[in-house]
Amino acid sequence: MISEVFITCAVTGGGGAPKQKNVPVTPEQIADSAVEAARAGAAAVHLHVRDLKTQAGVLDLGLYRDTVRRIRESDANPVINLTTGEGCYIVLGCSNSPLPLSKETDMLGALERLAHIEELRPEICTLDCGSMSAKGTSEGAMINTIGTLRVMAARLKELGVKPELEVFDTGHLRMVHDLVKEGLIEESPLIQLCMGVGYGAPADLATLMAFVHQLPSRAVYSAFSVGPMQLPYAALAPMIGANVRVGLEDNLYLSRGRLATNAELVQRAIEILDRIGVRVMNSKEMREKLKLKVHAREVHNA
């Protein structure tokens, strides 16, 4: 068990249009919700942006630029963690005739997926460490080839942006080890164990511990589960040496039938952690722990 953790708030998520109105959509809504979560105690905010018409997740530099600017102009000063998960979705025409691909396919080149990282230079961005079938469609999949991951990891190293390595299944963790071995990721990687996501690893304790036992020896890691297990995982995480992630990307409810805000989820996680004697780190402490490089502006004291 570790005695102190940082909390990341995953503010809105990507994918299709949200089914509930508590999920922020516009840059103003996303930024305001991120700032509220930071003021509630989240050291970092993990951000996607959403198309203003369809409300689906999108890689739109203008929307990222507006959202990040609003957060940086606030006094909250969280660590900003941007997704690179858009642009990796493929949908086959059908099972018997996979080509041509469906118009729903959204595939970008490795460096195209980093366009917003190149310009905005967050301290952290995600890197999904493998491919996975997509739940909700019979022909769709998230595709992250070994070559794509190598190109993205190498460019992030050049930019000085720390990748948060997203692990959805055991093969993804094997990829983490290979990236470290090849020198594309530093020997103290930042890893996010993503449990209960679609056709990835289930959220049970045995699977989670199998992940933990296979982590690189110097890894700093977090663990979360989607859905109703999100807040129980806030208590579980420090007991296995992990940091905490909550937020509306992964769970919409504070309790049965009660829709949450991001700030409320952060506050509830802090209450849980406080009751088991775990201290929550602020953004300044998280930056120091991870030795993050701040590119965009001078960091105020957190």
C-alpha angles and dihedrals in degrees: 000000000000122000100215134036140175120233123223117199114209097207110192116342130212130254122084129348112298115258094212128059095227091078112095116236113169123066089251093051093045093047094046091050091048092051091048090051091050092050088050090057110278110140092199137028121209112209141201123166128222133220108255093225105037095025089219122134113274141173099237115156093202093055092047091047092052095044096047093045091055092051094046091049091056124085093239096087100191122175104266116225115184125195123239091186098106118096098039101093120115127182120190121223089241138314096269096038108030093171133103094042121236118265086243089073111115108185124160132176119265095256093041087061088059097051093109091044091052092055104033099036101205117192091243136020130179125250115194104217101211149352129287140178113257119240115227096038129066096212104035131100141171106239123202110158124199090249093051092050092049092052093047094045092049092051093047089053090054091049094049092235113141113232119223102213110222112212117192099162142010095268089058089058089053087056090053090056091049093050090051092046091051091052094243091116124039119251092253099057126184109233134186116203105210111199132189095014115148110286093352128098117321119244096246121127096241092058092045092052090048087059093047093052090054099049121119108268096246098040123135106209146177130201132205141163129213123238126007093349092065097094095039086055089056087065094039098049100072091046089064095040095262135132123232137258127185134157147114093284088074107024133018101194137076090192137344107316093353113114113218139215121223091248091053092052090051092048092050091049090051090050090052093047093047091054091056094045100256119141120220116227123224126229094266091054092047090052091051094046094051095035090231122190113231109209107163107056145342111290116238119217107275 
